[in-house]
Amino acid sequence: MTRPLRADAQRNRERLLEVAAQAFAHDGPQVSMDAIAKQAGVGIGTLYRHFPTREALVEAAYRKELARLCDAAPGLLETMPPDRAVRAWMDLFVEYMSTKRGMADALRAVIASGGNPFAQSRDRLLGAVTTLLHAAADAGSVRTDVRPEDVLVGLGGISLATADPAQAEQAARLLDLLMDGLRHRPT
């Protein structure tokens, strides 16, 4: 049985994951573990206590980003109307995809070493988008015949087509267009 982490150890772990996701996305898999530890404000021993290998750190950082995106859905629904929550989550999805793209080389290294960072990704993403769509459909603001898988494919396409940060305005327009396609139209 694993003991829960002390509060300071949990803060260190969270900070390491945050810094690692940014570092791998920005600098690729070659970023040094020392640089990540230093930027997180911890010693290298602390980093290796939490993540004994580079691959373990990459995988944990990716899963943290996935969890951040998927876990945002309920909070969005609590703070805004369901159709606005769907649209806000779309923006978060595009940010997630940008981070994931930046981590691509590091993630490939994890896969090459036998890991599977994507094992739960599809199910988690489908769960989040399904929750959002059902809430919006129940509120009468999106169509009831929308398939969550289709929305994820659309979001993925928009993310790929607007990968350059200079295309942020185009991404927002395309997300608005996708959202308009989801809206319920009374007959």
Long-range contacts (C-beta under 8 A, 24 or more apart in sequence): 9-50, 12-40, 12-42, 12-46, 12-50, 13-50, 15-40, 15-41, 15-42, 16-40, 16-42, 16-46, 16-47, 16-50, 16-51, 16-57, 17-57, 17-60, 17-61, 17-64, 18-64, 20-57, 20-58, 20-60, 20-61, 21-61, 21-62, 21-64, 21-65, 21-99, 21-103, 24-58, 24-61, 24-102, 24-103, 24-106, 25-98, 25-99, 25-101, 25-102, 25-103, 26-102, 28-102, 28-105, 28-106, 29-54, 29-58, 29-105, 29-106, 29-108, 29-109, 33-57, 54-109, 55-109, 55-110, 55-113, 55-115, 58-103, 58-106, 58-107, 58-109, 58-110, 58-117, 59-110, 59-115, 59-117, 61-103, 62-100, 62-103, 62-107, 62-110, 62-117, 63-117, 63-120, 65-96, 65-99, 65-100, 65-103, 66-96, 66-120, 66-121, 66-124, 66-125, 67-124, 68-96, 69-93, 69-96, 69-125, 69-128, 70-124, 70-125, 70-127, 70-128, 71-128, 72-128, 73-128, 73-129, 73-131, 73-132, 74-131, 76-132, 77-131, 77-132, 77-135, 81-139, 81-141, 82-132, 82-135, 82-136, 82-138, 82-139, 82-141, 82-142, 83-136, 83-139, 83-141, 83-142, 83-179, 83-183, 85-132, 85-135, 85-136, 86-132, 86-133, 86-136, 86-142, 86-179, 86-182, 87-175, 87-176, 87-179, 89-128, 89-129, 89-132, 90-155, 90-175, 90-178, 90-179, 91-172, 91-175, 93-155, 93-159, 94-155, 94-158, 94-159, 94-162, 94-171, 94-175, 97-155, 97-156, 97-159, 97-160, 98-159, 98-163, 98-165, 101-159, 101-163, 125-152, 126-152, 133-182, 136-182, 137-184, 140-184, 141-183, 141-184, 142-182, 142-183, 142-184, 143-182, 143-183, 143-184, 143-185, 144-184, 146-182, 151-178, 151-182, 154-178
